[in-house]
Amino acid sequence: MNWGRRVHGLYAITPDELSSDVLTARVAESIEGGARLVQYRRKHVDASAKRVEAKAIAALCRTRGALFIVNDDPRLAAEVGADGVHLGRDDGTVAAARAIVGEQSLVGVSCYDRMDLAVAAARSGADYVAFGSFFPSSVKPGAVRPPLQLLTDARNVLQCPIVAIGGITLDSAAALVAAGADALAVISDIFQASDVFARAGAYARVFESAAGQNRRTQTGDHELTQ
């Protein structure tokens, strides 16, 4: 199975500020609404609590058919049976992570605003790359801000899925997908929504609309060649 092909759609990333019980409930709502991937990212929780939360969310994702990715920590990903791990700038190499999580697991890499990092990550075996922050983000207020054109350029160069992240809202989602993003990684606009299920569903419809537009375009191109 090519796991990378499943990196598509809404990619919900867990916030720090929620309690464990509330977090688990909202993750469930996000998946039921349409999230295809969930990344466990908790920067202010101790190691033992992380293991408990990650195991619970991993089980939740398995029963609901979503991919479960652990941020920064290949060993935790392997311990809880996650589908993969996501690496940032200081989290080691793809090869080192894969030696821990296994050949069948996903390894994603943050590439910020740099195509050269994305090309290098793909060549080293990354299953997907992520660019951002595309918009101002309360989670990472000092993050670099790549242009939307980077997604289009990356789509023309890379074969692996491309994830957009950073300050994404429903208002910006369609433009990111049109520019070339296969998946949208969202934290605040999902988990701070008054209705997480409905908000996730709205994101899912952005991808459905884009897929429908692509089918119509391909059909039109085919008809023109008849």
C-alpha positions, 0 to 999 in steps of 0.5 A: 500500500502506498500510504502517501496517497492517503495524505489528502483532505483535512489534516487536524492537528491537536491544540495544547489548551484543551484537557485530555477528555475534551481533546479526545471528544473533539478529535472524534468530532473532527473525524466524524465531520471529515478529517482524514488525518490527525496529528498528535501535537502537545507541547505542554504535556508531560511524557506520561500524559502524552503516552496516555493521550496518544494511545487513546487518540490512536485507538480512536483513529483506528476505529474511525478510519483516520490516519494517526500521526505523532509530531516530533517523536518517532519513539512515541509513534512506534510505541502507540502504533501510530501510522506515522511521524511528522518531523520538524527542523530539529527532529532528525532525519527521515532515515533515522525516524524510519528506522524507529517507526518502520518502513510501512509508516508515514514520515512527513517533513516540515519544509517551511518556505523552502523548496530545497528542503522539500526536494531533499526530503522527498529524495530521502524518502519522505512520504509527504512534505509540509509548507507554511505558515501561509497565514498569521498563526497564533500557534507559531506567530514568528513562523516564516510566510511562504507565498501561495505560488510555492504550492504550485511550484512544488506541485510541478516538481514533487511527486509526494503529497503536499500539505499546507499549514499555518493560520488556515481558515475556511476562507483561505482553504479553497485557494490553498487547494487550488494552488496545489495543496493535497491536505490542509493542516488546521489547528485553531479553526477546527478545535476552537470552532463552536461545532467541530463536526460542522467545521470539519465537514465544511473543510471536507466539502472544499476538497469535494468541490475541488475534486468535482472541478478537476473531473469536469476539467478533465472531461472537458479536455477529453471532449476537446480531443475527440 
